[in-house]
Amino acid sequence: MRRKVIAGNWKMNMLPNETLSFIEALAPHVKNSEVEVILCVPYTDLFYALLAAQETNIKIGAQNMHWEDSGAYTGEVSAKMLKSIGVEYVILGHSERRQYFAETDETVNKKVKKALEEGLKPIVCVGETLEQREAEKTDEVIGKQIEIGLGGLKETDFATLIIAYEPIWAIGTGKTATSEQANETIRAIRKKIVEMYGNEVASNVIIQYGGSVKSANAKELFTTSDIDGGLVGGASLKVEEFEKIINFS
Ligand code: PEP
């Protein structure tokens, strides 16, 4: 049985004091939740988030990392560094990083391998543009992202790795994929994983949906056959809204 996982992606928002009060306010509302709750925060908030989340069931993640352990990579942070302070998750290949910071399927693959090697749990994002969806290229585009981005892994890696299906046209736009569209594409992702790693891996891997998730659509999305929770951007910045999404059922 797959579990539901709901992760907030704060992007470049929130200061340390806001992080502390957010987690303090959220924790009591989610302490009995059966959903796994993750907050992926900016680097500068990580230490504070880890402190505030210590006695709670909220897990903390970063939003990116470099694939090398150390070296002349100004401005970068390695998996080892994240792991050393107790970070558990890391978002990799978010469409904003692909779009603005030249992230490719190849660099995503290097990062995924390094994260797993260091014991970090990657949340790997894939998704199509509106043009690609309208040209009926969604499965092909995502198939390639999965083939390269998740190539050369071990079957056991999929026990910790999470995939987030995030149609680019639905991120931060207020346009959500319908639950049928999201579920159907996630089924196509499972089919691709069957080809690469077999049935058991494909039916057990956690695949989230992301793209304008809010409390009003969370239940409809997360109660479909193949969607195992969500990666939530804007709506994860407000305690009340994020708490309602987590407690969707
Ligand atoms: C995201 O950034 O991963 C995301 C899904 O954003 P939003 O929920 O704001 O669309």
py3Dmol code that shows the C-alpha trace and the ligand (Angstrom):
import py3Dmol

protein = """\
ATOM      1  CA  MET A   1       0.000   0.000   0.000  1.00  0.00           C
ATOM      2  CA  ARG A   2       1.421   3.368  -1.000  1.00  0.00           C
ATOM      3  CA  ARG A   3       1.299   6.210   1.523  1.00  0.00           C
ATOM      4  CA  LYS A   4       0.220   9.801   0.866  1.00  0.00           C
ATOM      5  CA  VAL A   5       2.977  12.402   0.974  1.00  0.00           C
ATOM      6  CA  ILE A   6       2.309  16.139   0.957  1.00  0.00           C
ATOM      7  CA  ALA A   7       5.293  18.436   0.552  1.00  0.00           C
ATOM      8  CA  GLY A   8       5.355  22.219   0.648  1.00  0.00           C
ATOM      9  CA  ASN A   9       7.729  23.993  -1.717  1.00  0.00           C
ATOM     10  CA  TRP A  10       8.310  27.444  -0.270  1.00  0.00           C
ATOM     11  CA  LYS A  11      10.486  28.502  -3.231  1.00  0.00           C
ATOM     12  CA  MET A  12      12.288  31.819  -2.447  1.00  0.00           C
ATOM     13  CA  ASN A  13       9.973  32.839   0.380  1.00  0.00           C
ATOM     14  CA  MET A  14      10.052  33.058   4.185  1.00  0.00           C
ATOM     15  CA  LEU A  15      12.636  34.369   6.628  1.00  0.00           C
ATOM     16  CA  PRO A  16      13.946  32.376   9.616  1.00  0.00           C
ATOM     17  CA  ASN A  17      11.544  33.997  12.131  1.00  0.00           C
ATOM     18  CA  GLU A  18       8.617  33.279   9.797  1.00  0.00           C
ATOM     19  CA  THR A  19       9.819  29.687   9.452  1.00  0.00           C
ATOM     20  CA  LEU A  20       9.866  29.217  13.223  1.00  0.00           C
ATOM     21  CA  SER A  21       6.375  30.596  13.735  1.00  0.00           C
ATOM     22  CA  PHE A  22       4.967  28.712  10.716  1.00  0.00           C
ATOM     23  CA  ILE A  23       6.177  25.329  11.976  1.00  0.00           C
ATOM     24  CA  GLU A  24       5.096  26.066  15.530  1.00  0.00           C
ATOM     25  CA  ALA A  25       1.603  26.907  14.275  1.00  0.00           C
ATOM     26  CA  LEU A  26       1.340  23.991  11.827  1.00  0.00           C
ATOM     27  CA  ALA A  27       2.686  21.187  14.024  1.00  0.00           C
ATOM     28  CA  PRO A  28      -0.333  20.699  16.347  1.00  0.00           C
ATOM     29  CA  HIS A  29      -2.721  20.536  13.361  1.00  0.00           C
ATOM     30  CA  VAL A  30      -0.830  17.745  11.631  1.00  0.00           C
ATOM     31  CA  LYS A  31       0.440  15.717  14.566  1.00  0.00           C
ATOM     32  CA  ASN A  32      -2.189  12.975  14.091  1.00  0.00           C
ATOM     33  CA  SER A  33      -2.075  13.044  10.318  1.00  0.00           C
ATOM     34  CA  GLU A  34      -1.529   9.799   8.444  1.00  0.00           C
ATOM     35  CA  VAL A  35      -0.096  11.812   5.600  1.00  0.00           C
ATOM     36  CA  GLU A  36       3.685  12.284   5.528  1.00  0.00           C
ATOM     37  CA  VAL A  37       4.307  16.035   5.799  1.00  0.00           C
ATOM     38  CA  ILE A  38       7.414  17.675   4.336  1.00  0.00           C
ATOM     39  CA  LEU A  39       8.453  21.329   4.096  1.00  0.00           C
ATOM     40  CA  CYS A  40      11.086  22.193   1.480  1.00  0.00           C
ATOM     41  CA  VAL A  41      12.510  25.528   2.546  1.00  0.00           C
ATOM     42  CA  PRO A  42      15.242  27.932   1.327  1.00  0.00           C
ATOM     43  CA  TYR A  43      18.803  27.093   2.419  1.00  0.00           C
ATOM     44  CA  THR A  44      18.824  29.993   4.897  1.00  0.00           C
ATOM     45  CA  ASP A  45      15.766  28.563   6.681  1.00  0.00           C
ATOM     46  CA  LEU A  46      16.926  24.938   6.850  1.00  0.00           C
ATOM     47  CA  PHE A  47      18.633  25.093  10.224  1.00  0.00           C
ATOM     48  CA  TYR A  48      15.696  26.937  11.834  1.00  0.00           C
ATOM     49  CA  ALA A  49      13.156  24.598  10.226  1.00  0.00           C
ATOM     50  CA  LEU A  50      15.055  21.545  11.487  1.00  0.00           C
ATOM     51  CA  LEU A  51      15.132  22.998  15.003  1.00  0.00           C
ATOM     52  CA  ALA A  52      11.427  23.874  15.007  1.00  0.00           C
ATOM     53  CA  ALA A  53      10.419  20.522  13.525  1.00  0.00           C
ATOM     54  CA  GLN A  54      12.457  18.471  16.008  1.00  0.00           C
ATOM     55  CA  GLU A  55       9.617  17.156  18.196  1.00  0.00           C
ATOM     56  CA  THR A  56       7.040  17.088  15.395  1.00  0.00           C
ATOM     57  CA  ASN A  57       6.129  14.770  12.520  1.00  0.00           C
ATOM     58  CA  ILE A  58       7.106  17.441   9.962  1.00  0.00           C
ATOM     59  CA  LYS A  59      10.097  16.507   7.800  1.00  0.00           C
ATOM     60  CA  ILE A  60      12.413  19.042   6.248  1.00  0.00           C
ATOM     61  CA  GLY A  61      13.760  19.229   2.714  1.00  0.00           C
ATOM     62  CA  ALA A  62      15.896  21.512   0.546  1.00  0.00           C
ATOM     63  CA  GLN A  63      14.944  22.708  -2.933  1.00  0.00           C
ATOM     64  CA  ASN A  64      18.149  21.923  -4.831  1.00  0.00           C
ATOM     65  CA  MET A  65      21.747  20.685  -4.410  1.00  0.00           C
ATOM     66  CA  HIS A  66      24.919  20.141  -6.445  1.00  0.00           C
ATOM     67  CA  TRP A  67      26.096  16.679  -7.490  1.00  0.00           C
ATOM     68  CA  GLU A  68      29.711  17.182  -6.393  1.00  0.00           C
ATOM     69  CA  ASP A  69      30.725  16.767  -2.729  1.00  0.00           C
ATOM     70  CA  SER A  70      32.817  19.949  -2.563  1.00  0.00           C
ATOM     71  CA  GLY A  71      34.977  22.212  -4.711  1.00  0.00           C
ATOM     72  CA  ALA A  72      35.024  25.386  -6.768  1.00  0.00           C
ATOM     73  CA  TYR A  73      31.287  25.733  -7.343  1.00  0.00           C
ATOM     74  CA  THR A  74      30.523  29.205  -5.975  1.00  0.00           C
ATOM     75  CA  GLY A  75      27.038  29.520  -4.591  1.00  0.00           C
ATOM     76  CA  GLU A  76      26.302  25.795  -4.574  1.00  0.00           C
ATOM     77  CA  VAL A  77      25.456  23.419  -1.718  1.00  0.00           C
ATOM     78  CA  SER A  78      26.228  19.687  -1.761  1.00  0.00           C
ATOM     79  CA  ALA A  79      24.193  16.668  -0.686  1.00  0.00           C
ATOM     80  CA  LYS A  80      26.801  15.994   2.008  1.00  0.00           C
ATOM     81  CA  MET A  81      26.275  19.497   3.418  1.00  0.00           C
ATOM     82  CA  LEU A  82      22.500  19.069   3.536  1.00  0.00           C
ATOM     83  CA  LYS A  83      22.816  15.646   5.115  1.00  0.00           C
ATOM     84  CA  SER A  84      25.301  16.932   7.708  1.00  0.00           C
ATOM     85  CA  ILE A  85      22.701  19.238   9.278  1.00  0.00           C
ATOM     86  CA  GLY A  86      19.927  16.619   9.221  1.00  0.00           C
ATOM     87  CA  VAL A  87      17.999  17.457   6.039  1.00  0.00           C
ATOM     88  CA  GLU A  88      15.962  14.468   4.873  1.00  0.00           C
ATOM     89  CA  TYR A  89      14.504  15.417   1.458  1.00  0.00           C
ATOM     90  CA  VAL A  90      15.598  17.437  -1.559  1.00  0.00           C
ATOM     91  CA  ILE A  91      13.545  18.634  -4.535  1.00  0.00           C
ATOM     92  CA  LEU A  92      15.415  17.992  -7.797  1.00  0.00           C
ATOM     93  CA  GLY A  93      14.626  19.112 -11.342  1.00  0.00           C
ATOM     94  CA  HIS A  94      11.849  21.551 -10.459  1.00  0.00           C
ATOM     95  CA  SER A  95      10.619  23.203 -13.666  1.00  0.00           C
ATOM     96  CA  GLU A  96      11.708  26.627 -12.354  1.00  0.00           C
ATOM     97  CA  ARG A  97      15.262  25.311 -12.053  1.00  0.00           C
ATOM     98  CA  ARG A  98      15.034  23.771 -15.525  1.00  0.00           C
ATOM     99  CA  GLN A  99      13.634  27.021 -16.954  1.00  0.00           C
ATOM    100  CA  TYR A 100      15.763  29.673 -15.182  1.00  0.00           C
ATOM    101  CA  PHE A 101      18.923  27.800 -14.183  1.00  0.00           C
ATOM    102  CA  ALA A 102      19.557  25.506 -17.147  1.00  0.00           C
ATOM    103  CA  GLU A 103      18.850  22.289 -15.260  1.00  0.00           C
ATOM    104  CA  THR A 104      18.727  19.353 -17.693  1.00  0.00           C
ATOM    105  CA  ASP A 105      17.667  15.720 -17.438  1.00  0.00           C
ATOM    106  CA  GLU A 106      21.384  14.858 -17.348  1.00  0.00           C
ATOM    107  CA  THR A 107      22.150  17.145 -14.382  1.00  0.00           C
ATOM    108  CA  VAL A 108      18.982  15.933 -12.647  1.00  0.00           C
ATOM    109  CA  ASN A 109      20.262  12.380 -13.035  1.00  0.00           C
ATOM    110  CA  LYS A 110      23.658  13.228 -11.516  1.00  0.00           C
ATOM    111  CA  LYS A 111      21.931  14.959  -8.600  1.00  0.00           C
ATOM    112  CA  VAL A 112      19.476  12.100  -8.031  1.00  0.00           C
ATOM    113  CA  LYS A 113      22.339   9.584  -7.893  1.00  0.00           C
ATOM    114  CA  LYS A 114      24.357  11.749  -5.495  1.00  0.00           C
ATOM    115  CA  ALA A 115      21.376  12.456  -3.239  1.00  0.00           C
ATOM    116  CA  LEU A 116      20.633   8.725  -2.950  1.00  0.00           C
ATOM    117  CA  GLU A 117      24.300   7.916  -2.346  1.00  0.00           C
ATOM    118  CA  GLU A 118      24.314  10.382   0.577  1.00  0.00           C
ATOM    119  CA  GLY A 119      21.046   9.092   2.027  1.00  0.00           C
ATOM    120  CA  LEU A 120      18.926  12.087   1.010  1.00  0.00           C
ATOM    121  CA  LYS A 121      15.464  11.366  -0.376  1.00  0.00           C
ATOM    122  CA  PRO A 122      14.939  13.073  -3.746  1.00  0.00           C
ATOM    123  CA  ILE A 123      11.598  14.487  -4.895  1.00  0.00           C
ATOM    124  CA  VAL A 124      12.142  14.473  -8.649  1.00  0.00           C
ATOM    125  CA  CYS A 125       9.931  16.812 -10.693  1.00  0.00           C
ATOM    126  CA  VAL A 126       8.769  16.137 -14.245  1.00  0.00           C
ATOM    127  CA  GLY A 127       6.163  17.890 -16.343  1.00  0.00           C
ATOM    128  CA  GLU A 128       5.158  19.208 -19.752  1.00  0.00           C
ATOM    129  CA  THR A 129       4.499  22.706 -21.103  1.00  0.00           C
ATOM    130  CA  LEU A 130       1.080  23.731 -22.391  1.00  0.00           C
ATOM    131  CA  GLU A 131       2.321  23.553 -26.000  1.00  0.00           C
ATOM    132  CA  GLN A 132       3.570  20.013 -25.451  1.00  0.00           C
ATOM    133  CA  ARG A 133       0.238  18.964 -23.911  1.00  0.00           C
ATOM    134  CA  GLU A 134      -1.729  20.560 -26.749  1.00  0.00           C
ATOM    135  CA  ALA A 135       0.490  18.788 -29.287  1.00  0.00           C
ATOM    136  CA  GLU A 136      -0.285  15.513 -27.435  1.00  0.00           C
ATOM    137  CA  LYS A 137       3.383  15.095 -26.556  1.00  0.00           C
ATOM    138  CA  THR A 138       2.911  14.833 -22.779  1.00  0.00           C
ATOM    139  CA  ASP A 139       3.752  11.124 -22.411  1.00  0.00           C
ATOM    140  CA  GLU A 140       6.706  11.395 -24.788  1.00  0.00           C
ATOM    141  CA  VAL A 141       8.187  14.444 -23.009  1.00  0.00           C
ATOM    142  CA  ILE A 142       7.741  12.996 -19.545  1.00  0.00           C
ATOM    143  CA  GLY A 143       8.947   9.585 -20.747  1.00  0.00           C
ATOM    144  CA  LYS A 144      12.240  11.183 -21.778  1.00  0.00           C
ATOM    145  CA  GLN A 145      12.555  13.113 -18.504  1.00  0.00           C
ATOM    146  CA  ILE A 146      12.083   9.853 -16.602  1.00  0.00           C
ATOM    147  CA  GLU A 147      14.312   7.779 -18.880  1.00  0.00           C
ATOM    148  CA  ILE A 148      17.278  10.139 -18.492  1.00  0.00           C
ATOM    149  CA  GLY A 149      16.573  11.726 -15.108  1.00  0.00           C
ATOM    150  CA  LEU A 150      15.866   8.420 -13.403  1.00  0.00           C
ATOM    151  CA  GLY A 151      18.158   6.229 -15.518  1.00  0.00           C
ATOM    152  CA  GLY A 152      20.736   3.870 -14.014  1.00  0.00           C
ATOM    153  CA  LEU A 153      19.194   3.615 -10.544  1.00  0.00           C
ATOM    154  CA  LYS A 154      18.735   0.545  -8.359  1.00  0.00           C
ATOM    155  CA  GLU A 155      15.241  -0.875  -7.799  1.00  0.00           C
ATOM    156  CA  THR A 156      15.706  -0.279  -4.072  1.00  0.00           C
ATOM    157  CA  ASP A 157      16.224   3.465  -4.703  1.00  0.00           C
ATOM    158  CA  PHE A 158      12.517   3.732  -5.457  1.00  0.00           C
ATOM    159  CA  ALA A 159      11.626   2.956  -1.853  1.00  0.00           C
ATOM    160  CA  THR A 160      12.903   6.420  -0.880  1.00  0.00           C
ATOM    161  CA  LEU A 161      12.673   8.407  -4.111  1.00  0.00           C
ATOM    162  CA  ILE A 162       9.474  10.357  -4.860  1.00  0.00           C
ATOM    163  CA  ILE A 163       8.362  11.542  -8.297  1.00  0.00           C
ATOM    164  CA  ALA A 164       6.324  14.749  -8.578  1.00  0.00           C
ATOM    165  CA  TYR A 165       4.292  15.188 -11.752  1.00  0.00           C
ATOM    166  CA  GLU A 166       4.001  18.940 -12.208  1.00  0.00           C
ATOM    167  CA  PRO A 167       2.513  20.186 -15.484  1.00  0.00           C
ATOM    168  CA  ILE A 168       4.352  23.468 -16.069  1.00  0.00           C
ATOM    169  CA  TRP A 169       1.151  25.203 -17.215  1.00  0.00           C
ATOM    170  CA  ALA A 170      -0.406  24.504 -13.819  1.00  0.00           C
ATOM    171  CA  ILE A 171       2.414  25.806 -11.607  1.00  0.00           C
ATOM    172  CA  GLY A 172       1.612  29.102  -9.938  1.00  0.00           C
ATOM    173  CA  THR A 173      -1.045  29.860 -12.549  1.00  0.00           C
ATOM    174  CA  GLY A 174      -4.170  28.945 -10.612  1.00  0.00           C
ATOM    175  CA  LYS A 175      -4.916  26.418 -13.410  1.00  0.00           C
ATOM    176  CA  THR A 176      -5.031  22.929 -11.943  1.00  0.00           C
ATOM    177  CA  ALA A 177      -4.937  19.789 -14.060  1.00  0.00           C
ATOM    178  CA  THR A 178      -8.235  17.963 -13.653  1.00  0.00           C
ATOM    179  CA  SER A 179      -7.984  14.943 -11.410  1.00  0.00           C
ATOM    180  CA  GLU A 180      -8.536  12.763 -14.524  1.00  0.00           C
ATOM    181  CA  GLN A 181      -5.696  14.479 -16.444  1.00  0.00           C
ATOM    182  CA  ALA A 182      -3.310  14.238 -13.495  1.00  0.00           C
ATOM    183  CA  ASN A 183      -4.223  10.641 -12.708  1.00  0.00           C
ATOM    184  CA  GLU A 184      -3.924   9.592 -16.337  1.00  0.00           C
ATOM    185  CA  THR A 185      -0.455  11.137 -16.723  1.00  0.00           C
ATOM    186  CA  ILE A 186       0.696   9.590 -13.469  1.00  0.00           C
ATOM    187  CA  ARG A 187      -0.492   6.211 -14.769  1.00  0.00           C
ATOM    188  CA  ALA A 188       1.614   6.832 -17.884  1.00  0.00           C
ATOM    189  CA  ILE A 189       4.598   7.571 -15.613  1.00  0.00           C
ATOM    190  CA  ARG A 190       4.036   4.235 -13.822  1.00  0.00           C
ATOM    191  CA  LYS A 191       3.957   2.505 -17.234  1.00  0.00           C
ATOM    192  CA  LYS A 192       7.321   4.056 -18.084  1.00  0.00           C
ATOM    193  CA  ILE A 193       8.711   2.878 -14.726  1.00  0.00           C
ATOM    194  CA  VAL A 194       7.406  -0.637 -15.499  1.00  0.00           C
ATOM    195  CA  GLU A 195       9.466  -0.610 -18.721  1.00  0.00           C
ATOM    196  CA  MET A 196      12.576   0.563 -16.868  1.00  0.00           C
ATOM    197  CA  TYR A 197      12.369  -1.162 -13.479  1.00  0.00           C
ATOM    198  CA  GLY A 198       9.452  -3.619 -13.551  1.00  0.00           C
ATOM    199  CA  ASN A 199       5.983  -3.907 -12.109  1.00  0.00           C
ATOM    200  CA  GLU A 200       6.770  -4.005  -8.436  1.00  0.00           C
ATOM    201  CA  VAL A 201       8.828  -0.803  -8.453  1.00  0.00           C
ATOM    202  CA  ALA A 202       6.185   0.966 -10.567  1.00  0.00           C
ATOM    203  CA  SER A 203       3.281   0.028  -8.370  1.00  0.00           C
ATOM    204  CA  ASN A 204       5.093   1.001  -5.157  1.00  0.00           C
ATOM    205  CA  VAL A 205       6.808   4.258  -6.113  1.00  0.00           C
ATOM    206  CA  ILE A 206       5.217   7.401  -4.648  1.00  0.00           C
ATOM    207  CA  ILE A 207       4.081   9.826  -7.368  1.00  0.00           C
ATOM    208  CA  GLN A 208       2.715  13.208  -6.323  1.00  0.00           C
ATOM    209  CA  TYR A 209       0.810  15.787  -8.321  1.00  0.00           C
ATOM    210  CA  GLY A 210       1.833  19.457  -8.202  1.00  0.00           C
ATOM    211  CA  GLY A 211       0.330  22.544  -9.828  1.00  0.00           C
ATOM    212  CA  SER A 212      -2.038  24.977  -8.075  1.00  0.00           C
ATOM    213  CA  VAL A 213      -3.091  22.477  -5.423  1.00  0.00           C
ATOM    214  CA  LYS A 214      -5.319  24.148  -2.816  1.00  0.00           C
ATOM    215  CA  SER A 215      -7.689  23.042  -0.081  1.00  0.00           C
ATOM    216  CA  ALA A 216     -10.608  23.255  -2.535  1.00  0.00           C
ATOM    217  CA  ASN A 217      -9.155  20.658  -4.949  1.00  0.00           C
ATOM    218  CA  ALA A 218      -6.899  18.544  -2.697  1.00  0.00           C
ATOM    219  CA  LYS A 219      -9.446  15.854  -1.881  1.00  0.00           C
ATOM    220  CA  GLU A 220     -10.522  15.326  -5.465  1.00  0.00           C
ATOM    221  CA  LEU A 221      -6.919  15.008  -6.630  1.00  0.00           C
ATOM    222  CA  PHE A 222      -5.564  12.898  -3.781  1.00  0.00           C
ATOM    223  CA  THR A 223      -8.343  10.321  -3.736  1.00  0.00           C
ATOM    224  CA  THR A 224      -7.735   9.132  -7.313  1.00  0.00           C
ATOM    225  CA  SER A 225      -6.170   5.734  -7.954  1.00  0.00           C
ATOM    226  CA  ASP A 226      -2.604   6.807  -8.750  1.00  0.00           C
ATOM    227  CA  ILE A 227      -1.949  10.197  -7.125  1.00  0.00           C
ATOM    228  CA  ASP A 228      -0.079   9.753  -3.840  1.00  0.00           C
ATOM    229  CA  GLY A 229      -0.358  13.289  -2.487  1.00  0.00           C
ATOM    230  CA  GLY A 230       1.066  16.557  -3.705  1.00  0.00           C
ATOM    231  CA  LEU A 231       3.889  19.028  -4.059  1.00  0.00           C
ATOM    232  CA  VAL A 232       2.362  22.347  -3.075  1.00  0.00           C
ATOM    233  CA  GLY A 233       3.835  25.767  -3.837  1.00  0.00           C
ATOM    234  CA  GLY A 234       1.830  28.925  -3.114  1.00  0.00           C
ATOM    235  CA  ALA A 235      -0.713  27.239  -0.865  1.00  0.00           C
ATOM    236  CA  SER A 236       2.036  25.917   1.421  1.00  0.00           C
ATOM    237  CA  LEU A 237       2.896  29.456   2.548  1.00  0.00           C
ATOM    238  CA  LYS A 238      -0.258  29.887   4.640  1.00  0.00           C
ATOM    239  CA  VAL A 239      -0.597  27.674   7.714  1.00  0.00           C
ATOM    240  CA  GLU A 240      -4.386  27.448   7.555  1.00  0.00           C
ATOM    241  CA  GLU A 241      -4.509  26.547   3.867  1.00  0.00           C
ATOM    242  CA  PHE A 242      -1.625  24.073   4.026  1.00  0.00           C
ATOM    243  CA  GLU A 243      -3.117  22.394   7.087  1.00  0.00           C
ATOM    244  CA  LYS A 244      -6.438  21.930   5.237  1.00  0.00           C
ATOM    245  CA  ILE A 245      -4.611  20.368   2.292  1.00  0.00           C
ATOM    246  CA  ILE A 246      -2.780  17.954   4.603  1.00  0.00           C
ATOM    247  CA  ASN A 247      -6.039  17.056   6.347  1.00  0.00           C
ATOM    248  CA  PHE A 248      -7.866  16.728   3.014  1.00  0.00           C
ATOM    249  CA  SER A 249      -9.625  13.526   3.955  1.00  0.00           C
TER     250      SER A 249
END
"""
ligand_1 = """\
10
PEP
C 5.487 24.062 -7.170
O 6.200 25.045 -7.091
O 6.018 22.956 -7.103
C 4.043 24.239 -7.313
C 3.318 23.210 -7.574
O 3.557 25.533 -7.185
P 2.009 25.983 -7.047
O 1.354 25.028 -6.067
O 2.059 27.371 -6.532
O 1.401 25.857 -8.404
"""
view = py3Dmol.view(width=600, height=400)
view.addModel(protein, "pdb")
view.setStyle({"model": 0}, {"cartoon": {"style": "trace"}})
view.addModel(ligand_1, "xyz")
view.setStyle({"model": 1}, {"stick": {}})
view.zoomTo()
view.show()
